[in-house]
Amino acid sequence: MNITLVRGDITEQRADAIVNAANSSLMGGGGVDGAIHRRGGPEILEECRKLRASRYGKGLPTGQAVATTAGRLAARWVIHTVGPVHAKSEDRSGLLASCYRESLLVADSLGAASVAFPAISTGIYGWPMDDAARIALDAVRQSGTVVQDVRFVLFDADAYAIFEARLS
């Protein structure tokens, strides 16, 4: 597996699958989730509604992952995963690692060779970037996936620098 870092907008990535840092409702939101839904178009939301009406009536559980079409994005699929909210009083790192592992399991089941990840839970969910980078890279390296190209798409220079230091 080749792990690379990209500074930029995840919605512009050409990959078999783009991972969405979704909320449990799967109905879109802010940050990465909102950007993916806006740029990908209504096809993504339509499939998310069908998932909510069938398997995920109470929402997608934290740490799990599910795929939909990528709509108008330059990808075949969007893999939605719900990251945990960071809490100093409780260790939720296993749930964050699960987001990456479960996303790669979904990618494997789809036959995806390339996957683009955001830094899950580091926005509004408040996960410290350095710790998130450590967890993400460890989870991907230990996943056993057959995905050949894993990209971490980082929105700003600070996040890129932190992931770069952890990748080395």
N, C-alpha and C positions, 0 to 999 in steps of 0.2 A: 504494500500500500504506500502511496505517495501522499504525504501531508504537506499542503502548502497554505500560505497566508496571502490574502488579498485585501488591500485597503479599498473600500468602495461600498456600493449599494448592492445588497444581495439580490434585489429584484432584476438586476441587469446581468446576472450570471447565466452563462450557458452551461448547464449541467443536466444530467438525467433527472436529478431530484434536488429541489431546494427545500431546506428545512425551515419551517415556520415556528417561531417562538409564540405559540398560540395561547389564548386563554381557554379555559375549560369549556366555554360555550361553543367554541368553534365558529362563532359568528363574526369574527373580525374584532378589531380593537385599535389600540394605538401602537406606536413603535413599529417593529418589524411586522407584526401581525397586520396592522392596518395598511402598511405599505404593500404587502403581498396581496391582500384582498383588493386594494385599489388598482394596482397595476395588472394583476391577473384577471380581473374582471368578474362578472357575475357567475361564471361557470363554477368557480371555486366555492362561492357561497352556496350555490344550489346543491353541490355535492355534500357540503358540510350540513346543510339542512336535512338531507336524506340520512346522513349518519346520525344526526340527533334524533330523527324520527324512528330509527331502527335500533342500532346497537348502543348508542350513547345518549339515551334519553335524559340522563342526569349530567351529561357532559363528559368530556374525555378526562380520565383521572390523571393527576400529576404523575409525571415520569413515564407515561405511556405515549404511543405514537400511532398515527393512522394516516393513510395516504388519500389524496384526491387528485384530480386533474390539476394541471398548472395553468389552465386557462390560456391567457395571452402572454404568459411569461415564456422566456427562452429555455424552458425545461419541459420534461414530460410529466413530472409529478411534483406536487407539494406534499411533503411529509410534515404533518402537524404534530407538535409535541408540547406538552404543558410543563413548563419549568416550575420549580418551587419558589416561593417567596423566601428570601433570606431571613433568617432569624438567629440572633445571637444566643437565644436561650435554648435552641434546639438544633441538633446536627441534622441537616437535611441534604447533606452532600451525596448520599446514596440516591436520592431522588433526582438530583441534577445529573449524576453519572448515568442513571437509568434513561434519561432523555436521549442521550447520545447513543447508548447501546440499543435501545428500542428503535430509534430512528434508523440505525444501520441494519437491524433485523428486518425492518419493513423494506428498506432499500434492497437488501439481499433477496427478499421474496419477490420483489418487482423485477429483478435482474438489472438493477441500476449499477453502472460502472463508475459514475461520478456523482458526488453529493457535496452540496455547499451548505455549510452551517453558519448561523449567526452565533454570537456569544450569548447563549441562552441564560435567561434570568438576570442579566447584568443591567438592564434598563430599569423600568419602574419597579421590578421585583427586588432590586437593591443588592444583588450579589456582588461582592467585591471582585473586581476584574482579575486580580492576580490569582485568587483562589479559584475563580471560575475557569481561568485558563488552565490551571493545574488539573482540575477535575476533568475538563473537556478532553485535553490531550491524553491523559492517562486512560480515560474510558475508551477513546477511539483506538489507541494503541493496543489495548487489551481485549478488544471486541471480538476478534476472530472473523471479522467481516471479509467478504470477497470483493467488496467495493475497492476499486483500484485507485481512484482519485478522490481524496477528501480535502475539501477546501474550507478554511475558516475565513469568512468574509467579515471584515471588521470595519466599522463605520468611520472611526477616527484614528488619528496618529497615536494617541495614547494607548488605545486598546491594541493596536497593531504592535507597538513596542513591547507591551506586556506579553502578548502571545509569542512574539519573536524570541524574547528572553527565555520563556518556558520551553519553546520548541528546541532550542539549541542544546 
